[in-house]
């Protein structure tokens, strides 16, 4: 095995701890393609060896559509039996009873039919530790249902800003949030600290944000930052987007093939409407015109959910209040703005300097900033994130996060000049409604040092917001 990169993505520490000594015998790591899951497996193997685990106790199998695997019945179990007899040289249970459990790592396991029952059988009957990865959330979620109580799931997306700082510029800094719980998010002091620390680390934060704005959060885009944009765009289209559409979503239940052209068109509209609430009226009309076919909303909605399952897109639903859900479409958030740039061949600057040179793109940049923030929030485990559509006299709010009984409204105003009254109207209306139990609101801005006279509203730049993890 080639020596893996020294840079480790944020889940590594927790992933390794759960794999070696977690409560469940299996750990599942899921995320979009090309975010570094396989690298994490290689780094896990390297660390196991450094910690004194004998190589013969470690099995790594990449299930990436190898033709030779198709002819093997129950490949997970068959390969495990071969490893037990030929390499380990003793039964899994004997090794485990003597404190030497086998460590089995299966990469892209969702490519196998009936993988979950095989993993279940393996961990139920043998004292092994299993680590699996998958690029399709749909398939991993389906498998997790049959692995209840036996698997712990971790999820990761593209790079955080702090990871870009370390990978691209060699600057490591601990995040403000760390591994703390969600209660911090509904504390005003946490966000005041986020603004303060963002200012203290201003140079590297803004440098990292400029790199993010230019190349996005896919690791290879930052590693190969000198690659011409058209080459990177082709790479993202082929290895991330088309791979998900043509492979991860190719087959539906009972082997039913999905319409690849429809998937591509739905993804194109997700790119076009990223950061926006676009529903039946927009999607049905445009898709029927593009494909010259009578395609209904329910089918399109299913395909939107498929794309959400690949983690390329997050669908942020409207908020539920008093057990009533507003009949509003979901807000569409892309995993990375460079996917939109690559698929639509339309580059939109996100950093203040880039927007100053292209002010006509400010409104579109604001939508992409809203999309980036929505994906960031939706990726926080167990956090309840919704958007608040306009309700009669109540103005809309871009996002509302709920922790326990407290809610925090978040509004994105991604422009050079902020009106302290008009641009906070939605936040103030939400905070003033006592039933919503919102002690303060967040105004996410393009630039630092925005001042709002209302002490209930905390202004924070998008880069400082993304800097907390």
Secondary structure, DSSP 4 states (H G I P E B T S, - for coil): -PPPPS---TTHHHHHHHHHH-SSSEEEEE--TTSSHHHHHHHHHHHHHHTT--GGGEEEEE-S--GGGTTSTTHHHHHHHHIIIIII-S-HHHHHHTT---EEEEETGGGSTTHHHHHHHHHHHS--EEEEEES-HHHHHHHHHHTTTTEEEEE--SPPHHHHHHHHH------SSTT--GGGGG-HHHHHHHHHHHHHTHHHHHHHHHHHHHH-S-HHHHHTTTS-HHHHHHHHIIIIIHHIIIIITSB-GGGPBP-HHHHHHHHHHHHHTTTSB--HHHHHHHHHHHHTS---HHHHHHHHHHHHHTTSEEEEPBPEETTEE---PPEEEES-HHHHHHHHT-----SHHHHHH-GGGHHHHHHHHHHHHHHHHHTSTT-EEEEE--BTTBPPEEEEEEETTEEEEEEEE-SSS--TTGGGHHHHHHHH-GGG--S-EEEEESSS----S-TTEEEEEHHHHHTT-
